[in-house]
Amino acid sequence: MSGVGVVSSGEVLLGGKVGQGWWLVAHHVDGQERILAGPFPDRAEARWAAAVGPEGARPVYGIRRADGGLTHKPSPQDWAWLAHLGEQLERLPEDWAGVLSDDDPLTTLVVEVTAALSEAGLPLHDSAGPGDEVGGACLIPEPDLGGIVVTWRQHDRMSVDRVHGHAPDVLVQQVMNRAVADVLAARGFLVDAFGGASGHLVRSAA
């Protein structure tokens, strides 16, 4: 077809221009996805267009095909998120590898829990890394209970040095443990107190 070509990256050229980016799409009455506008230079502009556009319009990242349809592709933000999630999972203690296998349901659960915490802005504790003293969420596998025990580790200033004293350390620990549990419960996980509420057992609701 005239004006349509393929480049080495797999991006489709339409009229000499790369047809990959953020698009505004909506579902037509026949159920098919229809491109309304685009491509936009970034996600922010696509979101703005969706906000002022017709009802049901939404921003999608992908490549516009020669037939006018859209092939969905991971966006730069998707790749950045996956890289961040991978970095968080690298913080898990090495003994996780000896407890779980790739096809163990708890392996899927730990990825889902880590993702939910990361999306809430709560990092995992990097116990073996340079940021050990910073603190974060600690995940402990409990295969016999079919779940993961989740606790919060405060910064060393609170939990080790206790620069503010014993009472604030205890109270903040309780608050953070409850907060982590509430976040995971809000995301649909089954959450039960564990170890006198010093942690919580998290299981999949599925």
Secondary structure, 3 states (H helix, E strand, C coil): CCCEEECCCCCEEECCEECEEEEEEEECCCCCEEEEEEEECCHHHHHHHHHHCCCCCEEEEEEECCCCCEEECCCHHHHHHHHHHHHHHCCCCCCHHHHCCCCCHHHHHHHHHHHHHHHCCCCECCCCCCCHHHCEEEEEEEHHHCEEEEEEECCHHHHCCCCCCHHHHHHHHHHHHHHHHHHHHHCCCEEEEECCCCEEEEECCC
